[in-house]
């Protein structure tokens, strides 16, 4: 369905902190026209919530499996959310 909006929360595991993952994710999401946020977690993972057109969200999920060149992603858990947030832009949060 053209124009279908989607929102997900994804948790990325592996060597994903200290490798520029959040900055990379913000750049990738912005280039895809997505909104949301990304943050480091205490267990060494990275969580991101992304919202936008279905195709762009799917593309971003695929990119999360690769990450920046210094990252080594072992797992990405994706949770579908009700598309209702009105994020403006994509930001790095603490």
C-alpha positions in Angstrom: 0.0 0.0 0.0 1.6 3.2 -1.1 2.2 5.7 1.7 1.6 3.2 4.5 3.4 4.3 7.6 5.2 2.0 9.9 6.9 2.3 13.3 9.3 -0.1 14.9 11.7 -0.4 17.9 14.8 -2.3 17.1 17.5 -3.5 19.5 20.9 -4.2 17.9 23.4 -6.5 19.6 27.1 -7.2 19.0 30.0 -4.8 18.9 27.8 -1.8 18.4 29.0 0.7 21.0 32.1 2.8 20.6 32.1 2.4 16.8 30.0 5.4 15.8 26.8 3.3 15.5 24.5 6.1 16.8 25.9 8.8 14.5 25.8 6.3 11.6 22.2 5.4 12.4 21.1 9.0 12.5 22.7 9.6 9.1 21.1 6.6 7.5 17.7 7.3 9.0 17.8 10.9 7.9 18.8 9.9 4.4 15.8 7.6 4.2 13.4 10.4 5.5 12.8 8.5 8.8 12.1 10.1 12.2 12.8 8.8 15.7 15.7 8.2 18.0 18.7 6.0 18.8 20.5 5.4 22.1 23.1 3.1 23.8 21.9 0.6 26.4 23.7 -0.4 29.6 24.1 -4.0 28.3 26.2 -2.9 25.3 23.3 -3.0 22.7 21.8 0.0 20.8 18.1 0.7 20.7 16.4 2.7 18.0 12.8 3.7 17.3 12.1 4.5 13.7 9.0 5.8 12.0 8.2 6.5 8.4 7.1 5.0 5.2 7.0 1.2 5.3 9.6 0.7 2.5 12.1 3.1 4.2 11.6 1.5 7.6 12.3 -2.0 6.0 15.4 -0.6 4.3 16.6 0.8 7.6 16.1 -2.5 9.4 18.2 -4.2 6.7 20.9 -1.5 7.2 20.9 -2.1 11.0 22.1 -5.7 10.3 25.3 -4.2 8.7 25.9 -1.0 10.7 29.0 1.2 10.2 32.2 -0.5 9.0 33.6 -0.8 12.5 30.6 -2.5 13.9 29.9 -6.3 14.1 26.2 -6.9 14.4 25.2 -10.3 15.8 21.4 -9.8 16.2 18.6 -7.3 15.6 15.3 -7.7 17.4 12.5 -5.8 15.9 9.2 -4.9 17.6 6.3 -3.6 15.6 4.6 -0.6 17.2 1.4 1.2 16.4 2.4 4.0 14.0 1.3 7.0 16.0 4.3 9.0 17.2 4.9 12.3 15.6 8.6 12.5 15.8 10.3 15.4 14.2 13.7 14.5 12.8 16.0 11.7 14.0 18.0 12.3 17.2 20.6 10.6 19.4 19.3 10.4 23.0 21.1 9.6 26.2 
